[in-house]
Amino acid sequence: MHPTEEAAVPTRVIGLISGTSVDGIDTVLVEISGTELDIKIELLAEATYPYPAELRERILAVGAGVAISMAELAEIDDAIAQVFAQAAQNIQIGHQPATLIGSHGQTVFHRPPGGAGEHTLTTLSNQGSRGAREAGEQGRREILISDLAGAKQQLSANSTPLGYSLQLGRGALIANLTGITTVSNFRVADIAIGGHGAPLVPRVDAYLLSHPEEGRCIQNIGGIGNVAYIPPQHGDWLSKIRAWDTGPGNSLLDLGVEHLSAGAKTYDEDGNWAASGTPCHPLVEQWLNQDYFHLPPPKSTGRELFGVAYLHQCLKDAQAYQLNAADVLATLTELTAASIVQSYRTFLPEMPQRVLLCGGGSRNLYLKQRLQLLLTSIPVWTTDEVGLSADYKEAIAFAVLAYWRNLGIPGNLPTATGAPQEVLLGEIYKGQS
């Protein structure tokens, strides 16, 4: 059957993802029809299922670089697949069953591509007391950012080192436990041809959130922030899309909240704690000197850069200003907002006419207010206001990517990931039901 004919029949798909904040498993059940610009999504059910506390702590430890044995890694991989499979089963209760699952899994490590002749970036800048040597054992990590000069040429075996990204929660086990065909491991195909394997959602954003006359930035604020600039649908508009990871999002804020509350809190609800403080703008300006913010796209990052060691250096920097806890959190929140806006002004061909927020950070009212203030007259909305769930957009996106993989439609966008060409994303594991 031709993909267009197959797409005429609505398909029930489950989307599963847990982001770098490790908040829980965002799960959706959607009905999808169409292919690309004509694609239609109906959200039938959505829920976030928390990890068991012990498993969450183990995931966070692995993401922070704690050494574990291969046997322990296998245990965590299996445990994540099991809770993902349970989430997939739970979301179908009271609904007709799904025939396909798209599971992003749980990222525990991400290394962008790079190598000789490319940019080598230490975790913390040497400017403004951000020397990596001062950050201890975790502070001396390197993030390698590719400078893919020949965007249309295949990488040869002797060219620059490829990136690497590890998502736990193997799709084969999810397929076996649920009996539903599962697509997983979405990033590896893009990485294998020289891309960053991130961000992967911009192609979905293009078909679900573009506008005939309006240029938009779709700004996801998960653990890490990422943006997709979608120009108006004129001419060869798809090739003009730009996307990259903007820098820290919720993960740095959550780490700050946990530290400043001595473990009593895990996140700043509605941004209320930060809103009670005053951001220290000289400190934000110092932090914005960090090398990552000045690297041109395509680029990607993760907890390997904006993690525990980064927070500790931020706290050390803040001591000189004698800030209280609320001021520190307000300043960290300002860094997220300011880094987003600075990246727009530096790397976009033109400023958008509207910004649409999604992800957990879209619920942080203080962060949203700070973004609106910095963007002046550019309206800052959430994707809810244009008909797509802000809380579950990423889970919906991976349901779409699985649907496209099943139809043989490429899922990456080379202008976003830096890959030299479009490729099919995801590995397919057949269900046994």
N, C-alpha and C positions, 0 to 999 in steps of 0.2 A: 504494500500500500504506500502511495506517495505521502510524504510528511504533511502536505496540505490537506489531503483527504483524511489522514489519521487525526489531524488536529481539529477537524470539524466535529469530532465526537468529544464531548467534555471528559476530561480525565481528573480523577480525584487524587491529589498528591499531598503528602505530608512533608512539611519543611521543618528541619531540626537544626539548631545552632546554639552553641554556648560561646560567648565572646571572651575576650581577654580579661574581663572583670570577673569571670567565673561566677556570675550571679545565679545561674541556673540554666535550664534547657528551654529556650524559647521554641514553642511548638505550634504549628498551624496545620489546619486541614483546609485545603483550598480546592476549588474546581477550576480547571484551566481549559480554555479552548483558544483556537487561533494559533499563530506562529510567532510573529515579531510585532510589527506595528499594529496589527489587528488583534493582538493577544488580549484576552479578557480573563480577569481574575475575580472569583467570588470567594470571599473569606467565610468559611462555614464554622470554624471553631478556632480558638486561640487560647493558649495557657502557657505559663512558665512554671516548670517543675523544678524545685530546688534540688541540688545535689545533697546526698547524705553528708553531714558535717565532716566526717572523717575523710571521705573521698575528696571533698572540696579542698581541705587542708593539704592533702597529698598532691593534688593538681597544682595548687599555688606553689608548693615547695619545688616541684619539678620545673615549673615556669620560672622560678627564681634561681634556678641553676644548682639546686641541691643534688649532690651525687647519689644515684641509686643504682642498683644492679639491674641487669636486663630482666631477671625474673620479676623484680618489683615493677618495672616498666610494663611488662606483659600483664601483670595483675591489674594495673591501673587501666591499661588499654581495654581489657575485658570488662572491667567494672563500668567504665564509661559507656561502652557499647550496650551493656545490659540496661543501664538507666535510660539511655537514649531509646532503646527498644520498648521499654516500659512506657516512656512518654508517648511514643508512636501509638501504642495500644490504647493508652488512656484517652488520647485526643479523639479517637474514633467512636467512643462510647456514645450511643444515641444517634449515630450517623451511619449512612451506608459506607462500607469499608473502602479504603483507598487501594489503589493498584500500584502505587509508586511512592517511594520515599526518597527525598533529597536530604542527606545528612552531611553538614559541614564538619561535624565532630568538634573536638576541643583542641585548639591550638596550644601547644606547650613550647614550641620553639619556631622562630622565624628568622632566617638569615637571607637578606637580599643578595642578589648577584653582585659580583665584583672581582677584582684581581689586579694584575699588573696594569699600570697605566690608568687606573680608575681611582675614584675617591676613596680613601680610607679614613674612617671617622671613628674616633674614640668615643666612648659612651658619654663622657662629659667634656665640654670644651675647655681648653686651657685658659680662656678668657674669664675674667671676673671670678677667680677662685674656683673654677669648675674643672680643675685638673683631675684626670682619671686616676692618677696615682694616689690621690687623697681619699678615694672612695673605698679602699680596702679590697678584699678578695673579689667582690662582684663588680667593682668599678672599672676593672681593666678589660672589659669586653669590647670587642670591635664590631662595628657594623659596616659592612662593605656595600657601597652603593654603585650600581652599574652605570656606566656611561655609554649605553648601547649606540655606537655611532652608526653602524650599518643596520638601520631598523628593518630593512627588507631583505637582509642576507641571513641565511642559516648560519648558526654558530658551528664552527668546525671543532674537531676533537681537541685541537691544540689552542683554542681561543680561551677567553676569560672564564674563570670559574663560575659555575652555575650557582643559583641560589638554592636554598633548602627550606622546606617548611614542613613541620610535623603536626598532624592533627590526629589525636587519639580517638578511639571509638570505632573500631573497624567495621566497615560496611557489610562484610561477609557474615559477621555474627549477627548484626541487626537484621539482615535478610533472613537468616536461619531462624532467629527467635520470633520474628513477626510473620514469616511466610510471605513477605511483600518484597518485590524487587526493589533493591536499594542502590542508589548512586551516591558515592562518597569519594573522598580524596580528590577534590575538585582542583586543587592548586598545582598538582604535580605536572600536568601536561603543559601548562603555560611556562612553568619554571624550566622544564626540560628543553625548551627551545630558546631559553635566554631571558624570559620575562621574570617579573617579580612574583607572579602568582597572586598579586594583590595590587589594587583592589579589584575584586571580581564582580561586584554588584553593578558598576556603571552601565553595562549593556542592558541590564534589567531596568535600571532607572530611566535609560533613554526611551524605552518603549512604554513604560508605565507612567512617567512623570514629565515627559517633554511637552512643549507648548508650541503652537503654530507661530506665535509672535513674540514670545517672552523667553529671554535667556534666564536659566535658573541654575543655582547651586544647590545640589542635594547634599546636605551636610549630615553625615552620620556621626553621632557622638556615642560610641561604645566605649570599651576600655581604651581604645585608640581612636582618634578622630580621622575620618577620611571624607573627601569631597569628590563629587562628580559635577563638573560644569557641563550643562546641557544647553547648547545654543538653540535658537529658534529653528523650527523645522523648514529651513530653506536650503535648497540645493543639496550639496554634499555635506549635510549637517552632522552626520554620524562621525565623519572623519575629523570633525572639529571638536569633538568631546575631549575634555581633559580631566584627569582624575589622579589623585595621589593621597597618601596618608599625611594629614596635616600635623600630626604630633600627638601629645597626650590628650586623653579624654577622661573618662570616668576612673580608669584604673589608678592614675596618680592621685586623684581626689579621694578615692576610696581608701587608698593606702594612707593618705594624710589624715583622714577622719579616724581610721582605726588607731593610728599612732597617737593623735592628739587627744583621743577619748580613752586612751589606755585599754583599748579593746571593747569598750562599752557600746560603740556604734560601728557599723560597717559602711555606712554611706550617709550623705548629708541630704535628708529628705527635703525636697523642694528647694534645696540650696539655702535653707533658713539659717543655718549656722554661719555660712560664709556671708550671708546678707547682713548679719549683725556685726561684721567686722569692716575694716577699711583696707582696700588693696594698697600695697606698697609699690608704686609705679616705678621707682628707680630699680627695685629688685626685679620686676618684670622685664624691664629693658635689659638688665644684665643677663637674665636667663634667655632672652630672645637672641643673644649673641651665639647661642649654642649652634654648632655647625649644621646640624640636621635641618634647621629652619631655613638655611640659606642654600641648600642643595636643590638644583632644579629637578622637576619631575621628569620621568617617572621615578618614584621613590616610595619605599614602604618601611615600616618600623614596627616595634612591638615592645613588650615588657623588657626585652633584652636591653633596650635603651632607656625607656621611661618607666623604670621599675623601682625596686627598693633602694638600690644604690643612688639613683637619681634623687629620690625623695630625701634621703639622708643628707645629700649635698645641699639640696634646697633648704633644709632645716638649719644646716650649718651656716649658709649664707644669710639666713633670716636673723640669726643671733645679733648681727651687727646693728640691726634696726630695732631691737627690743620689742618685737611684735608679740601680741598675745595670740592665743590659739585661733580665735575668730579671724584676726588679721592675717595670720598665716594661711588659713583656708581660703579667705577672700583673695589673697595674692596668688595662690595656686589656681583658683578658678579663673582669675584674670589672665593667667598664663595660657590656659586653654582657649579662652575667648580671643586674646590678642594674637596668639599663634595662628589661629584660623584666619583672622582678618588680614594679618600681615601676609599670609600665603596667598590670599586672593589678590591683594594689591601687587604682589611681586610676580606671580606666575600666570595669572589669568590674562587672556588677550583683551578682555574688557570686563568691568564689574557686572555682576548679574543684575537683573531687574527684580529678582526675588530670591530669597533663601528659604529652603524648606528643610527643617530639622527632623531627624528621626533618631532612633536609638534611645537608650536610657537617659542620656544627657538632655534630651528634649523635654524631660519632665523636671529638670532643674531650673526652676523659674528664675533664680538669680543669674545663672549662667546665660539664660536666654535674654534677660534684660541687659546684661553686659554686652552681649553680641549685638543687640539692637542699637545700643548706645554707640558702639564703635563703628557700626555700619551706617549710622545716621539715617538717611532717608530711604534706604533699601529695606523693604518689608521683610521681617523675619517671622515666618509661619512654621507650622509643623506639617508633615505630610498628611496628617489627619484632615487638615483643612482643604485638601484637594482629593480626598477620598481614599487614601491608602494609609493603613495603620502605621503610626510612627513607632509604636512599641514593637511591632512584629514585622516590619518591612524587611529586615534581613532574613528572617526565617522564610518569609514569602519568596524572597529572591532565590534562596537555595532550592525551594520547591520548583521555581521556574527553571533554574539551571538544570535540575534533574529532568524536567519535562523536555527541555531542549536537547539534552544529551540522548534521551530516549528516541527523539525524532531525528537525530543526526544533525542538529543545528549547532554551530559553534557558540560558545558562551563567553569567551574572553573578548576584550576590546584592546587591540594593540596600543592605541594611544594612551590607554590607562595603565597597562602593565609593563609596557616596554617590549613586549614580545614582537618578533618580526612578522607574525602572521596570526590569523584566526585559527583556533583549534577547538576540537571537541573537548569538553571538560568533564572529568569524573570517570570513575571506574564502576562498571555495572555488575551487580551481584544478583542473580536471579532468585526470587523467592520460591519456596517449595510448596506453597498452598495450591 
